[in-house]
Amino acid sequence: MRVAIIGTGLVGASVGLAARRAGHDVRGWDADGASLAAAGERGAVEPAAGAGEAVAGAELVVVAVPVTALAAEVQAALAAAPEATVTDVGSTKRSVVEAIVDPRFVGGHPVAGAEVRGPAGAHAELFEGATWFLTPGAATEPERYRALHSFVSELGARAVAIDAEAHDRLLALTSHLPHALANLLLNQAGTTSVEGHTALGAAGASFRDMTRVAGANPRCATPLTSRERCNGCRFTSPTGRACSPGSCRRSVRRGSTSRISSSITSPASSAARSCSSSPGRTRRDVRRTFSDGRATTSTSRLRSLTNLQAWRRHTHPSCSSS
């Protein structure tokens, strides 16, 4: 089968690798040229010059872009590939299912991923044994749903049909809320010290397990936080009801993406500050001091760590959350 992938990040590139392993012909495109080139080098896709070229002649189009761009990209794929079945991999479903009423569209969400981002972390086994939710709409043609169900099974996943609203309520509890809590916990620990001892310096395995997903890609996680604010509050409020306008924090209620993004990325900087070396240290390489259980590195090096995953790789496990 001819498969096209729009968006060659971690999930999109993994779909490409798994589909190629299953014998499918896969072409791909990404607005980020570096991501597309990396996916091509990994053998995940045959890079195309544009989205139109990628989907030309495709039987299946998989849209793997951030949720804020899903509806537009799905519509574009449907228009550019008039015979193809189109699906997506976004982790919120109601908005795109409501926006796209087309017999060739089947919403989807593989519950698989990692704390890393980009095609460099992609692998063909990502979906093996994973649940892959499918959210067909009332207009979806049954044969297209069956074809996508078979494709998902070929990738090693377990296809499960679910209502889009039910999906979003379920994932708000089991995925989006845990991500928010991990960021909250790491932010708090990263700015806390007790009698000169940093909280992160005292962290052990349970803390690392609890915060493994903190610092996720804000490009993807920010819209999830803002779109799922009502579902998240439903599970955290004592009454179990959907939130009222005054029950969410102001930035989330208003969908203030800049503040939400800051709350996602700030664990990296707060953690780095907590584990930074003494002012006189100038070495750029990371030095691990096992005697006191703390990692030491230069301030300039810490400032160059742009995300939490990079910080984890350059610090002692006692300060890491991986």
C-alpha positions, 0 to 999 in steps of 0.5 A, spaced: 500 500 500 502 507 498 502 510 505 503 518 506 506 521 512 505 528 513 509 530 519 515 526 521 516 527 528 517 521 533 510 518 532 510 520 524 517 517 523 515 511 527 509 509 523 513 510 517 519 505 520 513 500 522 509 501 515 516 499 511 517 493 515 510 491 514 512 492 506 508 498 505 511 504 500 512 510 504 513 517 502 513 523 507 513 530 508 514 535 514 514 543 514 521 542 518 526 540 513 531 538 518 526 533 521 524 530 514 531 529 512 533 526 519 527 521 517 529 520 511 536 518 513 533 513 518 529 510 512 522 512 515 520 515 509 522 517 502 522 525 503 518 529 498 518 536 496 512 538 498 505 535 502 502 535 495 507 530 492 507 526 498 500 524 498 500 524 490 497 517 489 497 515 496 492 510 499 492 512 506 495 518 509 497 519 516 497 526 519 502 526 525 502 534 526 501 538 533 493 538 535 493 545 533 494 544 526 490 537 525 484 540 522 487 544 517 492 538 515 487 533 514 483 538 510 488 539 505 490 531 505 483 530 503 483 535 498 490 533 495 489 525 495 481 524 493 481 517 493 485 516 500 483 514 507 486 519 511 487 519 519 491 522 524 495 521 530 493 526 535 492 525 542 485 529 542 480 527 538 473 531 539 475 537 536 478 534 529 472 529 529 467 535 529 471 539 524 472 534 519 465 531 516 468 526 511 467 519 509 474 518 508 476 520 514 478 516 520 480 519 527 486 515 530 491 516 536 496 511 538 497 510 545 505 510 544 510 515 545 516 517 549 519 522 553 524 524 547 522 528 541 523 528 533 525 522 528 532 520 532 528 517 537 523 513 532 523 506 532 519 500 528 517 497 535 514 503 538 506 501 537 507 493 538 502 491 543 500 498 544 492 501 544 491 505 538 484 508 538 480 509 532 474 514 532 470 514 526 465 519 525 458 518 523 459 519 516 465 515 515 465 509 510 465 502 513 470 499 508 475 505 510 475 504 517 476 496 516 482 498 512 485 502 517 484 497 522 488 492 518 493 497 517 494 499 525 494 491 526 500 490 521 504 495 525 503 491 531 498 495 535 491 493 538 485 497 534 480 500 539 474 503 536 471 509 541 467 515 541 471 521 540 468 525 547 469 518 551 477 518 548 478 525 550 475 524 557 479 517 558 486 520 556 485 527 560 485 522 566 490 517 564 495 521 560 494 529 560 493 530 567 499 525 569 504 530 564 501 536 568 502 533 575 510 531 573 511 538 570 508 541 577 512 536 581 519 537 578 518 545 578 516 545 585 522 540 587 527 544 582 526 551 586 526 547 593 532 547 598 532 545 605 538 547 609 542 548 603 540 541 600 537 541 594 530 537 593 533 534 586 539 532 589 536 528 594 531 525 589 531 517 588 528 512 583 521 514 585 522 521 583 525 519 577 519 515 575 514 520 577 517 525 573 520 521 567 515 525 562 516 532 565 519 537 560 515 534 554 515 538 547 511 544 549 509 544 541 505 538 542 503 539 550 501 546 550 495 545 546 493 539 550 493 542 556 489 548 554 484 544 550 483 539 555 482 544 561 475 542 562 476 534 562 482 535 567 478 539 572 473 534 572 477 529 574 481 533 580 475 537 582 471 534 588 464 533 585 467 530 579 463 535 574 466 539 569 469 545 570 466 552 571 469 558 568 472 560 575 475 553 577 481 553 572 487 557 573 487 563 569 492 561 564 489 555 562 482 557 562 484 563 557 488 558 553 494 562 554 499 558 550 505 562 552 504 561 560 502 554 559 508 553 555 513 556 560 510 551 565 512 545 561 519 548 559 521 551 566 522 544 569 529 544 565 531 551 567 529 550 574 532 543 575 539 545 572 539 551 577 538 546 582 544 542 580 549 547 577 556 548 580 559 553 584 561 560 581 568 558 580 567 552 576 568 553 568 569 546 565 564 545 559 564 538 560 559 535 566 563 532 572 559 527 576 561 527 584 559 521 587 561 523 594 555 527 595 550 524 590 550 531 586 552 532 579 556 538 578 557 542 571 558 549 569 553 555 569 554 556 561 553 549 560 547 549 563 544 555 560 546 551 553 541 545 555 534 547 551 530 542 554 529 537 560 531 531 556 538 534 554 539 536 562 538 529 564 543 526 559 548 531 562 547 530 570 548 524 575 542 520 576 540 523 583 539 529 579 535 526 573 528 524 572 529 519 566 
